Amino acid sequence: MSFAEFNLHPSILANVTSLGFEIPTPIQVQAIPVVVEGQDLLGIAKTGSGKTACFVLPILDQILKNTGGERSRQPKVLVLVPTRELAIQVVEVFKELSRNLPEPVKSMAVYGGVSINPQMKSIYGVDILIATPGRLLDLQRSNAVDLTKVKRLVLDEADKMLNLGFKKEMQEIFELLPKKRQNLLFSATLSDQLTEINRVLLSDPVVIEIEDKVDEVELINLSGYFVSDERKGPLLRHLINKQDMKQVLVFTSSGIKADKVAGKLSKNGINAISIHGRKSQSARSGALEKFKSGKLQVLVATDLISRGIDINELPYVINYELPRSPKDFVHRVGRTGRAKSEGLAITFVTREETHHFKVILKKMKRYIDMIDSETLEF
Ligand code: AMP
């Protein structure tokens, strides 16, 4: 199957080629024709599967093919996302794929944590709006945006939106949209809460489920160390230095811990920055950019952002602390070995956490030979 078979506008196809996409991913093969047809879709797929293009390509195509008629100065497409990081990532894909189109298509991301004024000023005339729920409602209440022209609604990482407690905001937003519209919902998992949302939102949707991420995690090399809390810092430095890790993503369970770990690494001459929910948007994007471009050796992050990070072929992920849920574990280690490149995910486990870690591994149908850090010299 090739992208040409989707009958997309030639300018869009040219952008796909210049992004280096040669063949569509499995979810793209199944989902793009459904979205082009205008049907509702429920896509069960995680970040990394290529799901973004599943809605970006048909949406741009539809806007281009509908030109000539009356053009509203209000958004026709609304993409709701849980985090600022994902908002930025999605708008980048829209921008990349709408380069040099015969008619300019304007996309914009709005999210909290930054001043609302510049967003209010530039929102007029936007065709595609990518938004986190809270900020979108703020903009709507200030009359900066009118959502009554929205013809397509996309919920991206819907499960995460619910986990972050956005249910009320989401429902409030649905009320502001025209009843007749296409709805596309993407989620890594299906929960009862999500089923409830599906029921109100989707009308006779096509359901596409892309193989469970557990299968993908099978490709990732996992290793683990038994280590006491006090020895975690020295073990981390030892591993980074000994294995000459040039780019490593470290996960902690809280922002405070992330700051501490990054601080300690920096003191010891290892270039590290932390990112978490309490950091400003510019600090977060700046750190992420440096990390992606290879200028930053270690990025220390919390689970809140683990899903929003789009970094291909990340060689190392280290779980400095265990996540609470197996799902988070999968999302964390899923940052390595993406796009079929090899990756290594290392997990630090205290003796007290042995049982919890076993539960996680059992869910993933994986086994790890643990290394006792007491036997190592560092
Ligand atoms: P997503 O799941 O949409 O976050 O995409 C994950 C990564 O895969 C992104 O870096 C995309 O640029 C890349 N990608 C998406 N579709 C394709 C494709 N058909 N071929 C190669 N890479 C792709």
Residues whose N, C-alpha, C, O or C-beta is under 5 A from the ligand:
A	BS01	AMP	G20 F21 E22 I23 P24 T25 K46 T47 G48 S49 G50 K51 T52 A53
